[in-house]
Amino acid sequence: MKRIFSILLLLFVVALVAALSFLFFFKFEGTPPEIKKFVLREPLGKKSKLILEVSDQRSGIRAIKIYLLQKQHRAALFEKQYPVDLLWGSRVKEEHLEITFEPLKLGFRSGKAKLLLEISDGAWRNGLKGNLLAVEKEVLLDLDSPRIVIHSPIHYLSPGGSNLVVYSISEKVRRHGVVLNERFFEGYELPGADRLYFALVALPIQERDITKMFVEAEDLAGNKARLPVAYYVRKKKYRHDVINITDSFLKRKIPEFWERYPDVPQGDLLKAFIYINTEMRQKNNATISKLTRRSQIKAFYGDQALLRLPKSATRALFGDHRTYYYKRREIGRAIHLGIDLASVARAPVPAAAEGKVVFADYLGIYGNTIILDHGLGLFTLYAHLAGFTVSLGDSVKRGQLIAYTDTTGLAGGDHLHFAVLVQGVFVEPVEWFDPHWVKTRIKSKLPVPGKAPKS
Ligand SMILES: [Zn+2]
């Protein structure tokens, strides 16, 4: 009997110690919740986001409250009570929150404000209110959108054409440029032009009309602004051209591609040509667009008409809609995205303007190719070359010899395929050859050295 009593007593003591430890560890624990992650982009804009990760491994999370305060004004950004079991505490040990809020709509103004976080746990401390973690953080609100002013007059564009939009913005921005249809043309700063921005734009030849065109700016707080750009679309007709592919051409050209590119179907000359003229053409054009998306240089050298291959005849135009035939059967279509200029064989090729060599290599249908960067997203491309007299990264002067013409790539005869690109879009080179066009569309809008820009 006495023995049983001792065992019971022992069990009772063990249970009591366990219960006390439990209470001490889980119910009277003194560790407040912890913030594991806190992401808030500042300054806060019209649309703001707070990412918050909270953890309390013992008694769990009882409540999360987040307030924004500015002088006498206070608004709750988030308030949540979690069910707390008297004995077991809160089941929520971790919480991940993404809170979006709009300070302007909540009645706040630009300037300083305070963010207040109050997070409590399921412990029995503080009169059963739990341990409290209170954090106060000073934040800066920017609830004003940038103001845009456009300085260039109406912008004439035809499919394949270029133009220059000049604008200013009231505050520092992290992104700005012109949206034309679905494309974004980045704006650039130019030395000597205080607070003016320049965006070269182009209407791709495949897009016959403009559905939207506006300057867009986003400030450091993420506030966006838009202002429509005045434009007028001039219709333009392009030629249709028929190209007959002969067996001798295929025999002469295709083996060069088989050697270089294992993805070209082997064995069948015609199949290989069709692949090169469609898939490879697309890939090559995509590569060129990517290479010419952004200028690497700070200056702009497109303020003079581009130099044309001297003493050359025009063999094909930009925008020619070509249909390819083999023995009277149609085998493909393509739009010619440059101008073909023919002089004597192995004619010296001058740089069309001052710039930097951003590509000098063999590129599929274009053969040996050079791409020059002239600033503001303006590039020129020279294809079917014999080789290179300049290297990647070189700076070149206007008129400097960069290569000799040849027939590399998919060229039938010796000529220069010359292309102009504006932020990745192939454009009409003839506009850029024309001194009057360059003067009115481009040069007249650029800052004159030593003269203050008009506002
Ligand atoms: Zn060509």
Residues whose N, C-alpha, C, O or C-beta is under 5 A from the ligand:
A	BS01	ZN	I339 D340 H417
